Amino acid sequence: MIKKIIKGFSIHSFLIFMSVLSLFPFIWLISTALKGIDENIFQYPPKFIPQHFTFENFIYAWNKIPFLLYFLNSFIVAAFTVILNLIFSSLAAYPLARMEFKGKKLLFLLILSTIMIPFQAIMLPVYLIVLKLHLVDSYGIVMGYLGLILPFAVNAFGIFLMRQAFLAIPKEMEEAAFIDGCSVFNIWKNILLPMTAPTLAVLAIFTFIGSWGEFLWPSIVLTQKYLYTLPVGVNDLQGMFSANWRLIAAGSIISIIPIIIFFIIMQKFFVSGQNEGAVKG
């Protein structure tokens, strides 16, 4: 009994320590944003609790750059990226999970292998393709949005996640629908998608977070400030020769608020969706 208590205490202590360690950058960010100009944010030993709490950094950061415009741009890009990922990933996963055709396993392995390729390795050819297709902001607002959305419209992780979710559904339900005269598309739309809603929610969360926080690709593709997304816009808080880290911290906190809200809304699906996507291999 004592060994069991000690083991449980050790495990929980380790988990609490790792949680605090993972939250450290966020805590430091909040502490920096709430400190006034008279406090040294790089002092040693570091002080997490400001001597004088102030929200002036948030107000000044909000007024310095057009946050609402950048919010709108990020929301449009993230929303359409999520929608396209849910549609294309589930469409690609359906035949890989439910249909039999020659080379299916090889095709699935090839798709999975793309996970090992970092986007930075293919960024140059993707950029050249985007330029050739005129999917840049110099050709209009819509083309600028498309240049940000289409390169991330589908990914191997989403296809893998949806395939695993489809495999967990009994085939008898699909066969019954076929007998009732349902087409393949209607089975996918009316039966499989509703049953994999938790997995779709998990994919939506990961896609939204990745799209909202993307900095490198928008900073390369975008040239017009009115199309800047939040990560690129917040970068404007940094001067050319100096940086006010209090303003940057305040702007960063403002920019991640939508991610927190989105996760809170979708969190009830998160655990069940993860388990559903890992049932069958």
C-alpha positions in Angstrom: 0.0 0.0 0.0 2.8 2.4 0.9 4.7 1.5 -2.3 1.6 2.3 -4.3 1.2 5.7 -2.6 4.8 6.6 -3.1 4.6 5.5 -6.8 1.5 7.6 -7.3 3.0 10.6 -5.6 6.2 10.3 -7.7 4.2 10.1 -10.9 2.0 13.1 -10.1 5.0 15.1 -8.9 6.8 14.5 -12.2 3.7 15.4 -14.2 3.2 18.6 -12.2 6.9 19.5 -12.7 6.6 18.9 -16.5 3.4 21.0 -16.6 5.0 23.9 -14.8 8.1 23.6 -17.1 6.0 23.7 -20.2 4.1 26.7 -18.9 7.2 28.6 -18.1 7.5 30.5 -21.4 3.9 31.6 -21.2 4.3 32.7 -17.6 7.4 34.6 -18.5 5.5 36.2 -21.4 2.7 37.4 -19.1 5.2 38.7 -16.5 7.1 40.7 -19.2 3.9 42.2 -20.6 2.7 43.4 -17.2 6.0 45.1 -16.2 6.6 48.8 -16.5 9.5 50.5 -18.1 11.2 51.1 -14.8 11.6 47.3 -14.2 14.5 45.3 -15.7 13.0 42.2 -17.5 16.4 40.6 -17.8 17.5 40.8 -14.2 19.0 37.8 -12.4 17.6 36.1 -10.5 14.4 36.7 -12.5 11.3 38.0 -10.9 8.0 36.7 -12.2 5.8 39.0 -10.2 6.0 42.6 -11.4 6.6 45.3 -8.7 3.9 47.5 -10.3 1.3 45.9 -12.6 0.5 47.9 -15.7 -1.7 47.3 -18.7 -0.1 50.1 -20.7 1.9 47.7 -22.8 -1.3 46.1 -24.0 -2.9 49.4 -24.8 0.1 50.8 -26.6 0.6 47.6 -28.6 -3.0 47.6 -29.6 -2.8 51.2 -30.8 0.5 50.8 -32.6 -0.6 48.2 -35.2 -4.0 47.4 -36.7 -4.8 44.3 -34.6 -8.4 44.0 -35.8 -7.3 43.9 -39.5 -4.6 41.3 -38.7 -7.2 39.3 -36.6 -9.5 39.3 -39.6 -6.7 38.2 -42.0 -5.6 35.4 -39.7 -9.2 34.3 -39.1 -9.9 34.1 -42.8 -6.7 32.1 -43.5 -7.1 29.8 -40.5 -10.9 29.2 -41.1 -10.5 28.2 -44.8 -7.4 26.2 -44.0 -9.3 24.2 -41.4 -12.3 23.7 -43.7 -10.2 22.5 -46.6 -8.2 20.2 -44.4 -11.3 18.6 -43.0 -12.8 18.0 -46.5 -9.7 16.9 -48.4 -8.2 14.8 -45.6 -11.5 12.9 -45.0 -11.9 12.5 -48.8 -8.4 11.1 -49.2 -8.7 8.9 -46.1 -12.0 7.2 -47.2 -10.7 5.1 -50.0 -7.5 4.3 -48.0 -9.6 2.9 -45.2 -12.7 1.5 -47.0 -11.8 0.6 -50.6 -9.6 -2.1 -52.0 -7.3 -1.3 -54.9 -3.9 -2.1 -56.2 -1.1 -0.3 -54.5 -3.2 1.0 -51.6 -0.6 0.2 -48.9 2.2 1.6 -50.9 0.3 4.8 -51.6 -0.5 5.1 -47.8 3.1 4.6 -46.9 4.2 7.3 -49.5 1.7 9.7 -48.0 2.9 9.0 -44.5 6.6 9.4 -45.5 5.8 13.1 -46.4 5.5 13.8 -42.6 9.3 13.4 -42.4 9.9 16.2 -44.9 9.9 19.6 -43.2 8.1 22.4 -45.0 11.4 24.4 -45.1 12.9 21.8 -47.4 10.2 22.3 -50.1 9.4 25.9 -49.4 11.4 27.2 -52.4 9.6 25.1 -55.1 6.3 25.8 -53.4 7.1 29.5 -53.5 8.0 29.3 -57.2 4.7 27.5 -57.9 2.7 30.1 -56.0 4.5 32.8 -58.1 3.8 31.0 -61.4 0.1 30.7 -60.5 0.0 34.4 -59.4 -1.2 33.4 -55.9 0.4 36.4 -54.3 -1.0 39.6 -52.9 0.3 41.7 -55.7 -2.5 40.2 -57.9 -5.3 41.1 -55.4 -6.6 40.3 -52.0 -8.2 36.9 -53.0 -5.0 35.7 -54.7 -3.1 36.7 -51.6 -5.4 34.7 -49.4 -5.1 31.7 -51.7 -1.3 31.9 -51.6 -1.5 31.5 -47.8 -4.2 28.8 -47.7 -3.7 26.4 -50.6 -0.1 25.1 -49.7 -1.6 23.9 -46.3 -5.0 22.8 -47.6 -4.2 19.1 -46.8 -1.5 17.2 -45.0 -0.4 13.6 -44.3 -1.2 13.9 -40.6 -4.8 14.7 -41.4 -5.2 11.9 -43.8 -3.7 9.4 -41.3 -5.9 10.6 -38.5 -9.1 10.4 -40.5 -8.1 6.9 -41.9 -7.7 5.6 -38.4 -11.1 7.0 -37.4 -12.8 5.4 -40.5 -11.2 2.0 -39.7 -12.7 2.1 -36.3 -16.3 2.2 -37.7 -17.9 -1.3 -38.3 -18.2 -2.2 -41.9 -21.7 -3.5 -41.3 -23.1 0.0 -41.1 -21.6 0.8 -44.5 -22.9 -2.4 -46.0 -26.4 -1.7 -44.7 -26.3 1.7 -46.3 -25.3 0.2 -49.6 -28.2 -2.2 -49.4 -30.5 0.8 -48.8 -29.2 2.4 -52.0 -26.8 5.0 -50.6 -24.0 6.1 -52.9 -20.4 6.1 -51.8 -20.4 9.9 -51.5 -23.6 9.8 -49.4 -22.1 7.1 -47.1 -19.0 9.3 -46.6 -21.1 12.5 -46.0 -24.1 11.2 -44.0 -22.7 8.2 -42.1 -18.9 8.3 -41.7 -18.4 12.0 -41.1 -21.0 12.4 -38.4 -19.5 9.3 -36.6 -16.0 10.7 -36.7 -16.9 14.2 -35.5 -14.5 14.0 -32.5 -11.6 13.2 -34.8 -12.6 16.0 -37.1 -12.6 18.3 -34.1 -9.1 17.2 -33.1 -7.9 17.8 -36.7 -9.6 21.2 -36.7 -7.8 22.1 -33.5 -4.3 21.1 -34.7 -4.9 22.8 -38.1 -6.2 26.0 -36.6 -3.3 26.3 -34.2 -0.7 25.6 -36.9 -2.3 28.0 -39.4 -2.9 30.8 -36.8 0.7 30.6 -35.6 2.4 30.3 -39.0 5.0 33.0 -39.4 7.6 31.9 -41.9 5.4 31.4 -45.0 3.3 34.5 -44.6 6.4 36.6 -44.0 7.8 35.4 -47.3 4.7 35.5 -49.5 3.1 38.7 -48.2 4.3 42.1 -49.4 1.2 44.2 -48.6 0.7 45.2 -45.0 -3.1 45.1 -45.2 -2.9 41.3 -45.7 -0.5 40.6 -42.8 -1.6 37.9 -40.5 -1.1 38.3 -36.7 2.3 36.7 -36.3 3.7 38.9 -39.1 1.9 41.9 -37.9 3.1 41.5 -34.3 6.6 41.4 -35.7 6.1 45.1 -36.6 6.3 45.9 -32.9 10.0 45.2 -33.1 12.0 48.1 -34.3 14.9 47.9 -36.8 17.7 48.6 -34.3 16.0 47.9 -31.0 13.1 45.9 -29.5 10.7 46.8 -26.8 10.1 43.3 -25.4 7.3 44.5 -23.2 5.3 45.5 -26.3 6.2 42.3 -28.1 5.1 40.2 -25.2 1.8 42.1 -24.9 1.2 41.7 -28.6 2.0 38.0 -28.5 -0.5 37.4 -25.7 -3.2 39.3 -27.6 -2.5 37.2 -30.7 -2.8 33.8 -28.9 -6.2 34.6 -27.2 -8.2 33.2 -30.2 -6.3 30.0 -30.0 -7.1 29.6 -26.3 -10.8 30.4 -27.0 -11.0 27.9 -29.9 -9.4 25.2 -27.8 -11.8 25.7 -24.9 -14.7 25.5 -27.3 -13.4 22.3 -28.9 -11.8 20.6 -25.9 -14.8 18.3 -25.1 -14.0 16.5 -28.4 -10.3 16.5 -27.9 -9.7 13.4 -25.7 -12.4 11.3 -27.4 -11.1 12.2 -30.8 -7.5 11.3 -30.0 -8.6 7.9 -28.7 -10.9 7.3 -31.7 -8.0 8.0 -34.1 -5.8 5.5 -32.3 -8.1 2.5 -32.0 -7.1 0.6 -35.1 -3.9 0.4 -37.2 
